[in-house]
Amino acid sequence: MMRKQYTYAKILVILTFLNTFNTQNNIVEALFELERVVVRNALGPGNTMRMHCKSGNVDLGVQYLSDGESFDWKFTIGWRSMFWCSLNWDNDFRNEEIRVFDVDRQDHEFCRPICGWKIKQDGAYCYRDRDTHQGSMKLFHRLYAW
Protein backbone atom coordinates (compact mmCIF):
# COMPACT_ATOMS: atom_id res chain seq x y z
CA MET A 1 0.00 0.00 0.00
CA MET A 2 2.85 2.40 0.88
CA ARG A 3 4.55 1.75 -2.48
CA LYS A 4 1.32 2.58 -4.32
CA GLN A 5 0.99 5.92 -2.47
CA TYR A 6 4.64 6.70 -3.24
CA THR A 7 4.01 6.07 -6.96
CA TYR A 8 0.96 8.36 -6.93
CA ALA A 9 2.99 11.05 -5.18
CA LYS A 10 5.74 10.82 -7.83
CA ILE A 11 3.19 11.09 -10.63
CA LEU A 12 1.59 14.11 -8.95
CA VAL A 13 4.97 15.84 -8.61
CA ILE A 14 5.82 15.18 -12.27
CA LEU A 15 2.44 16.45 -13.49
CA THR A 16 2.76 19.57 -11.34
CA PHE A 17 6.27 20.16 -12.69
CA LEU A 18 5.13 19.81 -16.31
CA ASN A 19 2.14 22.07 -15.72
CA THR A 20 4.43 24.73 -14.29
CA PHE A 21 6.22 25.03 -17.63
CA ASN A 22 3.20 24.63 -19.90
CA THR A 23 3.76 28.05 -21.49
CA GLN A 24 7.39 27.30 -22.39
CA ASN A 25 8.30 25.92 -25.80
CA ASN A 26 11.01 23.73 -24.36
CA ILE A 27 11.09 22.35 -20.81
CA VAL A 28 14.89 22.09 -20.81
CA GLU A 29 15.15 25.73 -21.90
CA ALA A 30 12.79 26.77 -19.12
CA LEU A 31 14.81 24.88 -16.52
CA PHE A 32 18.05 26.69 -17.32
CA GLU A 33 16.80 30.08 -18.50
CA LEU A 34 18.82 32.90 -16.97
CA GLU A 35 17.55 36.40 -16.45
CA ARG A 36 19.89 39.35 -16.00
CA VAL A 37 18.85 42.43 -14.04
CA VAL A 38 20.83 45.69 -14.24
CA VAL A 39 20.04 48.69 -12.02
CA ARG A 40 21.79 51.99 -12.82
CA ASN A 41 21.97 55.15 -10.76
CA ALA A 42 20.85 58.03 -12.99
CA LEU A 43 20.02 60.43 -10.14
CA GLY A 44 22.57 62.99 -11.27
CA PRO A 45 26.02 64.15 -10.15
CA GLY A 46 26.72 63.96 -6.43
CA ASN A 47 23.85 61.55 -5.71
CA THR A 48 25.05 58.25 -4.28
CA MET A 49 22.31 55.63 -4.12
CA ARG A 50 22.16 52.94 -1.44
CA MET A 51 20.48 49.84 -2.86
CA HIS A 52 19.51 46.58 -1.15
CA CYS A 53 18.06 43.93 -3.48
CA LYS A 54 16.69 40.51 -2.58
CA SER A 55 14.18 37.82 -3.37
CA GLY A 56 12.38 35.39 -1.09
CA ASN A 57 15.53 33.30 -0.64
CA VAL A 58 18.44 35.39 -2.04
CA ASP A 59 19.86 38.52 -0.41
CA LEU A 60 22.27 40.42 -2.67
CA GLY A 61 23.46 42.70 0.12
CA VAL A 62 23.77 46.46 0.22
CA GLN A 63 25.35 48.24 -2.76
CA TYR A 64 26.42 51.88 -2.99
CA LEU A 65 26.25 53.31 -6.51
CA SER A 66 27.58 56.70 -7.58
CA ASP A 67 25.85 58.51 -10.43
CA GLY A 68 26.27 56.48 -13.64
CA GLU A 69 27.31 53.27 -11.84
CA SER A 70 25.28 50.08 -12.10
CA PHE A 71 24.90 46.75 -10.33
CA ASP A 72 23.78 43.57 -12.06
CA TRP A 73 23.09 39.93 -11.29
CA LYS A 74 21.80 36.80 -13.01
CA PHE A 75 19.41 34.17 -11.73
CA THR A 76 17.44 31.19 -12.99
CA ILE A 77 13.81 32.02 -13.58
CA GLY A 78 11.48 29.99 -11.40
CA TRP A 79 7.75 29.65 -11.11
CA ARG A 80 7.42 32.53 -8.61
CA SER A 81 10.63 34.52 -9.26
CA MET A 82 10.56 38.05 -7.86
CA PHE A 83 13.33 40.46 -6.86
CA TRP A 84 12.77 43.82 -5.21
CA CYS A 85 15.12 46.60 -4.21
CA SER A 86 15.02 49.18 -1.45
CA LEU A 87 16.57 52.44 -2.64
CA ASN A 88 17.84 55.35 -0.53
CA TRP A 89 19.49 58.61 -1.55
CA ASP A 90 19.61 62.30 -0.67
CA ASN A 91 21.09 61.51 2.78
CA ASP A 92 18.39 58.84 3.30
CA PHE A 93 15.66 61.46 2.86
CA ARG A 94 14.36 59.54 -0.18
CA ASN A 95 13.30 55.92 0.43
CA GLU A 96 11.67 53.90 -2.33
CA GLU A 97 11.03 50.22 -2.99
CA ILE A 98 10.58 48.70 -6.45
CA ARG A 99 10.07 45.24 -7.91
CA VAL A 100 12.86 44.88 -10.47
CA PHE A 101 11.73 41.44 -11.64
CA ASP A 102 8.39 39.69 -11.19
CA VAL A 103 7.22 36.61 -13.10
CA ASP A 104 3.60 37.50 -12.27
CA ARG A 105 4.13 40.85 -14.05
CA GLN A 106 5.45 38.83 -17.03
CA ASP A 107 8.88 40.46 -16.87
CA HIS A 108 10.40 37.28 -18.34
CA GLU A 109 8.61 38.15 -21.61
CA PHE A 110 9.13 41.94 -21.66
CA CYS A 111 12.70 42.19 -20.33
CA ARG A 112 14.55 39.86 -22.67
CA PRO A 113 17.48 39.41 -22.58
CA ILE A 114 18.14 42.02 -19.88
CA CYS A 115 15.80 43.64 -17.39
CA GLY A 116 17.46 47.05 -17.25
CA TRP A 117 16.52 49.84 -14.83
CA LYS A 118 17.45 53.52 -14.57
CA ILE A 119 16.75 55.19 -11.24
CA LYS A 120 16.07 58.89 -11.79
CA GLN A 121 14.86 61.77 -9.61
CA ASP A 122 11.28 61.38 -10.88
CA GLY A 123 10.99 57.58 -10.89
CA ALA A 124 12.28 54.15 -11.89
CA TYR A 125 12.46 53.39 -15.61
CA CYS A 126 12.50 49.86 -17.05
CA TYR A 127 13.94 49.01 -20.47
CA ARG A 128 11.22 47.01 -22.19
CA ASP A 129 9.22 46.51 -25.37
CA ARG A 130 6.70 49.21 -26.09
CA ASP A 131 4.24 49.25 -28.98
CA THR A 132 4.30 52.41 -31.08
CA HIS A 133 2.73 53.43 -34.39
CA GLN A 134 6.02 52.28 -35.98
CA GLY A 135 5.90 48.84 -34.37
CA SER A 136 7.46 47.40 -31.25
CA MET A 137 10.48 49.27 -29.88
CA LYS A 138 12.75 48.86 -26.87
CA LEU A 139 12.48 51.99 -24.73
CA PHE A 140 12.86 53.04 -21.13
CA HIS A 141 9.38 53.24 -19.67
CA ARG A 142 8.64 54.73 -16.25
CA LEU A 143 7.05 52.03 -14.10
CA TYR A 144 7.39 53.81 -10.75
CA ALA A 145 6.85 57.53 -10.20
CA TRP A 146 7.78 59.48 -7.10
Secondary structure, DSSP 4 states (H G I P E B T S, - for coil): -HHHHHHHHHHHHHHHHHHHTTT-S-HHHHHH-EEEEEEEE-S-TT--EEEEEE-SS-EEEEEEE-TT-EEEEEEE--TT-EEEEEEEETTTTEEEEEEEEEGGGTHHHHS-SEEEEEEETTEEEEEEEEEETTEEEEEEEEEEE-
